[in-house]
């Protein structure tokens, strides 16, 4: 039998969900190590952790749903919010469930009721981005509706991916648009003709990883991207992923200088392309395209993954590398029983109606 309770720290979850056997088959972004690093390195002051635990009567903690509680002022009222432990780093959110557990999306959605009076006092609840095909997506809507919330869903972003089971790199590349193949061939020839290129893919902890992290930082600082608001997040993520064998940190050096760096995550046959950057000084040599192809070759021919996922966004270049698209959506609920909840619902639903959605 599964019961529920709520704790105020991921440390209270215990060790059962931190063991390798617990991760088998789970999405990278629905593992306890992912949430631990996110909470430790990218937290927002004022947020309070509220973690719903599912406990088996014989096996202990078998699942958890990490949430954050906060209070803001709107319309002269205090609006109490409960949100997913997620931010702009998060391509996916959902419960952490032990691979051998009977807990599932239905159980964890119903587990929201364990918040009891706290949930009844929440004015707004928001969880995103969610997998619309997962049981939790539909069941959480039902559970919140039963708890007195007016529930809606909303678009987060497009997610481009490719099923590649049994496909090697040469076959994969042959199926890509001719413009991409031609761009890659020209870039590789130009680099070989004009400079000395070296690619390294780091997968393990140690001195090589620390050097690659420093090179990643140098490339990122020289790229078009804004500085990281949480500078400890990426090093923490890479070290954690390397410790579990999930990291593929690629660096392209041109004449000994780091020109491009990418962080990919490989877990249970799925490669997730998490961060990309290149130094603008090398733009004419297309270092990003060359490094992406090298990592594609690695995950297809060495890791033999069955899916490659570009995670967040509809940038046009992703359509050249990927073949399929799905949508990640958010779930929002407004408490009908509180004044602040009813007031918060008005602009959301009026805006939706005006947009014709």
Buried (B, 14 or more C-beta within 10 A) or exposed (E): EBEBBBBEEBEBBBEBBBEEEBBEEBBBBBBBBBBBBBBEBBBEEEBEBBBBBBBBEEEEBBBBBBBBBBEBEBEEBEBBBBBBBBBEBBBBBBBBBBBEBBBBBBBBBBBBBBBEEEBEBBBBBBBBBBBEEBBBBBBBBEBBEEBBBBBBBEEBBBBBBBEBEEBEBEEBBEEBEEEBBEBBEEBBEBBEEEBEBEBBBBBEBEEBBBBBBEBBBBBBEBBEEEEBEBEEBBBBBBBBBBEBEBBBBBBBBBEEBBBBBBBBBBBBBBBBBBBBBBBEEBEEBBBBBBBBBBBBBBBBEEBEBBBBBBBBEEEEBBBBBBBEEEEBBBBBBBBEEBEBBBBBBEEBEEEEEEEEE
